[in-house]
Every structure is written in structure tokens, then in C-alpha cells.
Amino acid sequence: MATRIISSVVGIFIGVSVLAFADTIVLPVALSLLSMLGVYELYRANDCIRFRVMTGISLVYAGSAPFACMIKDKPVDLLLTTAAVMGLFASYLPVHKKMSFEKMTYAVATPLLLSFSMVSIYKLHMLSERHGVVFILLSLCGAWIADSAAYFTGTFLGKHKLCPEISPKKTIEGFAGGVIFDGLFFVVFNLIYVSFFAKDCGVNYLSSFLLGIICAALGTVGDLSASLIKRQCNIKDFGKIMPGHGGFMDRFDSVLFVAPFMYAYLSVINIYV
């Protein structure tokens, strides 16, 4: 437990430091490193790491994607993604007898999903000069707060299993508690934010509540998806980079679907009026 707490404190310190310098090159560098780490962990889990050319292409793409999005006047990110997909398919041809088509699709989808999620976090920051960091915080909290609330609700009230074959400890009661608590958290967070830090702004509280609910549900989907991968690959954790927690993917699995949805949602609907 002590190791887990220390690891969490260190992780929070690093995260706060990155957000404090979000307006500099620090944010894309951090997202680049996290994206590459996630690709490496997922490739290793499914034994794709031994296909070196494919691994190299995926790591280069994952590391470059956040920087490509910094170029606003030209679609460099689209060019990079196109080149990466074509390169991955081309690298599959020489090893098609050693690598199944199912594993190849996994190897292609992995860098696309990781990069899409990390790039979405960067785009959330660029979405609003004033509220960008807050949008990132809401995305991360939208995934992690719901997970913690679901854990405690399930511990005390859980009776009915949600997906027993994938994650035996998750319950329907825990899921419901996480969803409701996340919606309320978004409302309270925004109430405090506009009361003390953005006094000239109003909040669409209904939209905030719905956003929190959806983020909690998507975070659960991401968590269950990662658990399913671990079960099918017969591993307990994706890595050991966070002592007491596991690997990067063990902590960020619930963020993978939340961040892109947050960016899409906030691009269309304003929660601050």
C-alpha cells in the first residue's frame, strides 16, 4: 500500500508539473512519451514487439503525432497517419507467415488509438486559451474519479456482477455509483471553478452533468477493454513503470476513450457560457 501511495504522489506531481507548463513544448513532449510507452506495452502484451519494423513504425508515429498537430495551417497529422498505416501494412507482407491477420489488425489499431487519445488531450488544451487546462483536468478526472467511485460503491453495495468473465470485481451497483458520482463531480467542479477562477463565466450544469455521466461510462468501456486484452494475453499488468499500479496502460486505459469524446463534445457544445 505504501508503494502504491508513493507512486500515486509521484505521478500526481509529474502531472501537475506538465499542466503547469502546458503552454510550452512540455505538454506535447509528455504526450509523445506516453503514447510511445502505451504502444510499447500493448505490443509487448500481444507479442508484437518481435516484429521490429512494425514496432519501429508504430513508435515513430506515436511519438510524432502530438507534434504534427502543432502545425495548424497544413494537415501534417493526416499525412503522418496515412504514411503510418501504409507503412504498417507494407511491413506485414514479409512476415505474413509468422503473424496472423488478427494480430496485424491489433498492431495497426494500437498506435492509432493511443495517438488519437493523446492527441485529443493536446487538442483539448488548444480548444480554449482560457479553459484548456481545465478541459484536460476534466478529462482525466472524468475517467479516474468514476473508477474510484465505482470501486467504493461496489465494495459496500455491489451484489450483481457487471462483466464477470472480464473483470470479476466490477459490479452493476459500482458502475451506477461511478456514473452518478462522476456527473455530480462535474457539476461541483465547475461550480467551484466559475466561483473562484472564472467569475465572469456561467456554466451549463445540465450539460456538465451529462458529460460526466458519459465520461464515466466510456471510462468503464476503456477499462474493460484493457482487462479483456490482458486476459486474452494471459498477463496481470501491462508493465511495472508505476510500482503498485502496473504499467502506463493499467492507469490510462480508462482515459483512452474519454479524451477523444471530451474533445468532440466540447468542440460542439460549450459548457461555459
C-alpha positions in Angstrom: 0.0 0.0 0.0 2.8 2.4 0.9 4.4 1.8 -2.5 1.1 2.4 -4.3 0.6 5.7 -2.4 4.2 6.9 -3.1 3.8 6.0 -6.8 0.5 8.0 -6.9 2.0 11.0 -5.3 5.0 11.0 -7.7 2.5 10.6 -10.7 0.4 13.5 -9.5 3.5 15.7 -9.0 4.6 14.9 -12.6 1.1 15.5 -14.0 0.7 18.8 -12.2 4.2 19.9 -13.4 3.3 19.1 -17.0 0.0 21.0 -16.8 1.8 24.0 -15.2 3.9 24.2 -18.4 1.1 23.2 -20.8 1.6 26.3 -22.9 5.2 25.2 -23.7 6.7 22.3 -25.5 6.4 20.2 -22.3 2.9 19.1 -23.0 3.4 17.6 -26.5 6.7 16.0 -25.3 4.9 14.4 -22.4 2.1 13.2 -24.6 4.6 11.9 -27.1 6.4 9.8 -24.5 3.1 8.5 -23.0 1.9 7.5 -26.4 5.1 5.6 -27.2 5.0 3.9 -23.9 1.4 2.8 -24.4 2.2 1.4 -27.8 5.2 -0.5 -26.4 3.2 -2.0 -23.6 0.4 -3.1 -25.8 2.8 -4.5 -28.4 4.7 -6.5 -25.8 1.4 -7.8 -24.3 0.4 -9.5 -27.6 3.9 -10.5 -28.7 4.0 -7.9 -31.5 7.3 -6.4 -30.2 9.3 -9.1 -32.0 8.3 -7.6 -35.4 10.8 -4.9 -35.3 9.9 -2.9 -38.4 6.3 -2.7 -37.5 7.2 -1.8 -33.9 9.6 0.9 -35.2 6.9 2.5 -37.4 4.3 2.5 -34.6 6.7 4.0 -32.1 7.8 6.8 -34.5 4.2 7.5 -35.4 3.1 7.6 -31.8 5.9 9.9 -30.9 5.4 12.2 -33.8 1.6 12.6 -33.7 1.4 15.2 -30.9 3.9 17.4 -32.7 2.2 17.0 -36.1 -0.9 18.6 -34.6 1.0 21.7 -33.7 1.2 22.7 -37.3 -2.2 24.2 -37.8 -2.2 25.6 -41.4 -1.4 22.2 -43.1 -2.8 18.7 -42.4 0.5 17.2 -41.4 -1.2 14.9 -39.0 -3.3 13.4 -41.8 -0.2 12.9 -43.9 1.6 11.3 -41.0 -1.3 8.9 -40.2 -1.7 7.9 -43.9 2.1 7.1 -44.1 2.0 5.1 -40.9 -1.0 3.0 -41.9 0.5 2.3 -45.3 3.9 1.5 -43.7 2.4 -0.9 -41.2 0.5 -2.8 -43.9 3.7 -2.9 -46.1 5.7 -4.2 -43.1 3.2 -7.0 -42.6 3.8 -8.5 -46.1 7.3 -10.0 -45.4 6.1 -11.6 -42.1 2.6 -12.7 -43.0 3.5 -16.4 -42.4 4.7 -15.6 -38.9 2.0 -13.1 -38.0 -1.7 -13.7 -38.2 -4.0 -11.2 -39.8 -5.8 -10.7 -36.4 -2.6 -9.8 -34.7 -1.7 -7.5 -37.6 -5.0 -5.6 -37.2 -4.2 -5.3 -33.5 -0.8 -3.9 -34.3 -2.3 -1.3 -36.6 -5.1 -0.3 -34.3 -2.9 0.1 -31.3 -0.8 3.1 -32.4 -3.9 4.7 -34.0 -5.9 4.5 -30.8 -3.0 5.6 -28.5 -2.1 8.5 -30.7 -5.7 9.6 -31.2 -6.2 9.7 -27.4 -3.0 11.5 -26.6 -3.5 14.0 -29.4 -7.1 14.6 -28.2 -5.6 15.8 -24.9 -3.4 18.2 -26.7 -6.3 19.4 -28.8 -8.4 19.9 -25.6 -5.7 22.4 -24.5 -5.7 24.2 -27.8 -9.5 24.3 -27.9 -9.6 27.2 -25.5 -6.8 29.5 -24.5 -8.6 30.2 -21.2 -10.1 26.9 -20.3 -7.7 24.4 -22.0 -6.0 23.1 -18.9 -9.4 22.8 -17.2 -10.6 20.7 -20.1 -7.7 18.3 -19.6 -8.3 18.1 -15.9 -12.0 17.2 -16.5 -11.0 14.5 -19.0 -8.6 12.9 -16.6 -10.9 13.2 -13.6 -13.8 12.1 -15.7 -12.1 8.7 -16.1 -10.3 8.3 -12.7 -12.9 9.8 -10.4 -15.6 7.5 -11.8 -13.3 4.5 -11.4 -12.6 5.3 -7.7 -16.3 6.0 -7.0 -17.3 2.7 -8.7 -14.7 0.8 -6.6 -16.0 2.1 -3.3 -19.7 1.8 -4.3 -19.1 -1.7 -5.5 -17.2 -2.6 -2.3 -20.1 -1.6 0.0 -23.2 -2.1 -2.2 -22.1 -4.4 -5.0 -24.1 -7.6 -5.4 -24.6 -8.1 -9.2 -21.5 -8.7 -11.4 -21.2 -6.3 -14.4 -18.9 -8.4 -16.6 -17.7 -11.4 -14.5 -15.7 -13.1 -17.3 -13.7 -9.9 -18.0 -13.5 -8.2 -14.6 -14.9 -10.2 -11.8 -14.7 -7.4 -9.2 -16.8 -4.9 -11.2 -20.5 -4.7 -10.2 -23.6 -3.1 -11.7 -24.1 -1.2 -8.4 -20.5 0.1 -8.6 -20.9 1.1 -12.2 -24.1 3.0 -11.4 -22.4 4.7 -8.4 -19.4 5.7 -10.6 -21.7 7.2 -13.3 -23.8 9.2 -10.9 -20.9 10.4 -8.8 -19.0 11.5 -11.9 -21.9 13.5 -13.1 -22.2 15.2 -9.7 -18.4 15.8 -9.7 -18.5 17.6 -13.0 -21.2 19.9 -11.6 -19.4 20.7 -8.3 -16.0 21.1 -10.1 -17.5 23.6 -12.5 -19.4 25.4 -9.7 -16.1 25.9 -7.8 -14.2 26.8 -11.0 -16.6 29.7 -12.0 -17.0 30.8 -8.4 -13.3 31.3 -7.7 -11.3 31.2 -11.0 -13.6 32.3 -13.8 -16.1 34.6 -12.1 -17.2 36.2 -15.4 -18.3 32.8 -16.8 -21.5 30.8 -16.4 -21.9 27.1 -16.5 -24.3 24.8 -18.4 -24.8 22.5 -15.4 -27.1 20.1 -17.2 -24.6 19.7 -20.0 -21.8 19.2 -17.4 -23.8 16.5 -15.6 -24.5 14.6 -18.8 -20.8 15.0 -19.8 -19.7 13.5 -16.5 -22.1 10.5 -16.9 -21.0 9.8 -20.4 -17.3 10.0 -19.5 -17.8 7.6 -16.6 -19.4 5.1 -19.0 -16.7 5.5 -21.6 -14.0 5.1 -18.9 -15.5 1.8 -17.9 -15.5 0.7 -21.5 -11.8 1.5 -21.8 -11.1 -0.2 -18.5 -12.9 -3.4 -19.6 -11.3 -3.4 -23.0 -7.8 -3.3 -21.4 -8.8 -6.0 -19.0 -10.0 -8.2 -21.9 -6.7 -7.7 -23.7 -4.8 -8.7 -20.5 -6.9 -11.8 -20.1 -6.5 -12.9 -23.7 -2.8 -12.3 -23.5 -2.5 -14.1 -20.1 -0.8 -11.2 -18.3 -1.6 -9.5 -15.0 -0.3 -6.0 -15.7 0.9 -4.2 -18.8 4.1 -3.1 -17.1 5.9 -2.1 -14.0 6.7 1.6 -14.6 4.3 2.6 -11.8 5.1 0.5 -8.8 2.0 -0.7 -7.1 -0.2 0.2 -10.1 1.4 -1.6 -13.0 2.2 -0.1 -16.4 1.0 3.1 -18.1 -1.9 1.3 -19.7 -3.0 0.0 -16.3 -3.7 3.6 -15.3 -4.6 5.3 -18.5 -6.9 2.6 -20.1 -10.0 4.5 -18.9 -8.7 7.7 -20.4 -8.3 6.3 -24.0 -12.0 6.7 -24.9 -12.8 9.6 -22.6 -10.3 12.1 -24.0 -11.4 11.9 -27.7 -15.1 12.1 -26.6 -14.4 15.2 -24.5 -12.7 16.9 -27.4 -15.5 16.1 -29.8 -18.2 17.1 -27.2 -16.5 20.4 -26.2 -15.9 21.2 -29.8 -19.6 21.3 -30.4 -21.2 22.2 -27.1 -20.0 25.0 -24.7 -20.2 24.2 -21.0 -19.0 27.7 -20.1 -21.3 30.5 -21.2 
